[in-house]
Amino acid sequence: MYHNLEECLIDLENNGHLVRIHEEVDPELEMAAIHMKVYAAGGPALLFENVKGSKFRAVSNLFGTVERSKFIFRDTWEGVQKVISLRSDPMKALKSPLKHFGTGLAAWKALPLQVNGGLPASMEEVSIADLPLIKHWPEDGGAFVTLPQVYSEDPEKPGIMNSNLGMYRIQLSGNEYELNKEIGLHYQIHRGIGVHQDKATKQGLPLKVSIFIGGPPAHTLSAVMPLPEGMSEITFAGLLSGRRFRYSYIDGYCISHDADFVITGEIYPGETKPEGPFGDHLGYYSLTHPFPLMRVHKVYAKTNAVFPFTVVGRPPQEDTAFGALIHELTGDAIKQEIPGVKEVHAVDAAGVHPLLFAIGSERYTPYQQVKQPAELLTIANRILGTGQVSLAKYLFITAEESEPLDSHNVEHFLTYILARMDLHRDLHFQTNTTIDTLDYSGTGLNSGSKVVFAAVGDIKRELCQEVPDVLNDIAGIEHAHLVMPGIVAVQVSKFTSYGDTQVEMRDICEAIGAKGPLPTCPLIIVCDDSQFISESIDNFVWGTFTRSNPSHDIYGVNSYYENKHWACDNIVIDARIKPHQAPPLIPDPTVEKNIKRFFTDGASLGSVKK
């Protein structure tokens, strides 16, 4: 177990998991570009010892692989899994008390420890300008903190046991922020800090916020953990680090004695400033929007502090390993929360929130010979009403019957569903609802639609193994490519507006329908570059599900409504880039060329595979 981040870095280095970069590195794009190159190569954690413009060091790629993360938490991993399991199923402890005796010590370590004496002797007061001001993508609005632990307390029930610790991106510079006095705090819907701010606003009071950066890696991971109801992030931080979270209060602000940096400040009712753009996990820029303004009170740093960061972009990135780590640690938590669920997989390659795969149960009418989704639809509604997974746009759900299913095998899972779906019955839409704040495919910020693809029972169709001839013989359709069995990508003219497109897509669907039935190809993707979409499964799920809004972009061959239910013979998804959508993330070629100096023989990263 580590008392601080420095101990972790030394341990990683001693065991071959960390490389020091001695050369001066520019935080303007260079550090991020180096990180991405090393992450893509499966490389080590990176300690930047000479950050241009700052006296502080920085570290990235700490959680770049699940193996390295589990190495970091090797002393506490198993015990934490047991505690989480007990919170989900406390009857286990009652049935086998001796077996779970050891969890009592782990629970004691989870209790935070208030320390007297105010500011730790190892900390000094600094300013925002002293920090490594890291800009990640060319069009980012400024420098951001990407691994913060944002702490707030319930104004109605103050105290650390009623706190929220979340990871919300922090803009340190740029836009209209007055350097050293103001920073931007971007949090999405469904976040605990939003509840706290709402309560403070109703009281007419500012919300006091503390931002912790660094400290034991367990504290960073705690800020993103989806924990069982009633288990706080602060107690989880103690569990995972094997050491009680140490804190004190200064001027009414909570100060972590374990963090490398602490920024304190207040969010006043109604105060916002433009935040963004920022390269995000969907693979695009989240654009500039008004988000809460935090007035900086004080900034503290340890004398020899290290600034942890990551880079967010089109998956896979370091947060992919984060997600895998969280899934392994929390295990079957969602199965406990939603009866009948066997597995829920947020597809990382599609940017997580746009696409969910789920395996449920179908037990409502076992006496019927002809099966159709029933319990699956109940489960689907529960999934789309639960926590962060409620932000999904596309949910594909089925039940295991004669063969085991793995929702992480994208091609097999989708072909299983497409072979069994009744396209006249098994598509279910939700319109004018909430989606991910970072998803710009919808009708506005946080606003869009959802669709459920449900399937169960016997195979209804054989899926095409090559492009059907008819799709190569329709005016306006070009470059048809098979993506996977039953799915074909076709290229058409660029998207202009929804008014024009509705006519265009209707004509395309009518032209396909005029060729006769096409049962082997239930899903057709209309796109700007069919070669790109068909090159890999990752390209397909990313390009299709991040660029489409179900209510606006799903069309159908021979489509019709019956009692307000939409049906068709073939589904057509318009996955072209729309003018209102955010631009994709493209690295700066000059920066890519400049960082090659770090990977030459004799340079700090000369041993990293290119």
Helices and strands as residue ranges (DSSP letters): H 5-14, E 18-21, H 30-40, E 45-48, E 57-60, H 66-72, H 77-88, H 91-95, H 103-110, E 113-114, E 123-126, G 128-130, E 144-145, E 148-153, G 160-162, E 163-166, E 170-171, E 182-185, H 192-202, E 207-213, H 217-222, H 233-241, E 246-250, E 253-256, E 261-275, E 278-279, E 285-286, E 289-302, E 306-309, H 318-330, H 333-337, E 343-346, G 348-350, E 355-360, H 375-383, G 387-391, E 394-399, H 410-420, E 427-434, E 447-455, G 469-472, E 478-484, E 487-491, H 498-514, E 523-527, H 530-535, H 537-545, H 550-553, E 554-557, E 560-562, E 565-567, E 570-574, H 589-594, G 595-599
